[in-house]
Amino acid sequence: LDWVCRLPPPPPPAIVPTNDLEFDGSTYFFIGLRAGQELTFQEADSTCRESRGNLVTVETETEHTDAVQALVQRFFRENPDYSNMQFWAGYRGIDNIFVAIDGSSTEHLR
């Protein structure tokens, strides 16, 4: 008599670290990327502050395209198995409006 076994799906491959990106005197990088160990907003914010930084808030279109978007695209290019991964940024949604947690303007987001 033969039998059929079902194995769980294999774990995703390890996340490939994405190099830091320098833009306009600031350094942009990912912190705490580990599959299955996602951070809450508060944990991510706290971790950034412990590194003397803050969750990113985008102040200009150039910063968005040349820094943040470029870094995120590089991450997904190097880690295609994590195409559904989401990242925290330094904004809170209040009444369907983005509010920057550092008090910076969000006019360019509208």
C-alpha positions, 0 to 999 in steps of 0.5 A, a space after each residue: 500500500 502506498 501513501 501520500 504525505 503533505 509537507 508544509 511550504 518551504 520557508 522563504 529564503 533569507 532576506 538579502 540586506 539592502 545597502 544604505 542609500 545616501 541622499 542630500 546628506 541623510 542616510 536611508 536604510 531598513 531596520 529589523 527586516 526579518 521574515 515573521 518578526 514584523 514590528 509594530 509602528 511603535 516598535 519601528 519608531 522606537 528602533 529608529 530613534 535608538 539609532 538616532 534616526 526617525 521613520 522616514 517622512 518625505 519632504 520633496 518629490 525628489 526625496 521620494 523618487 531618488 531616495 525612498 522609492 529607489 531604496 524600496 525598489 532595490 529591496 524588492 529587486 533583491 528579494 522577489 520572494 518578499 513582494 508582499 512585505 510592507 514597511 512603516 513610514 513616519 506618517 499616521 492616518 487621521 481622518 483620511 489625511 496623512 500626518 507626519 509624526 515629526 511635524 513636517 509638512 505633508 502638503 506635497 502628499 496631496 
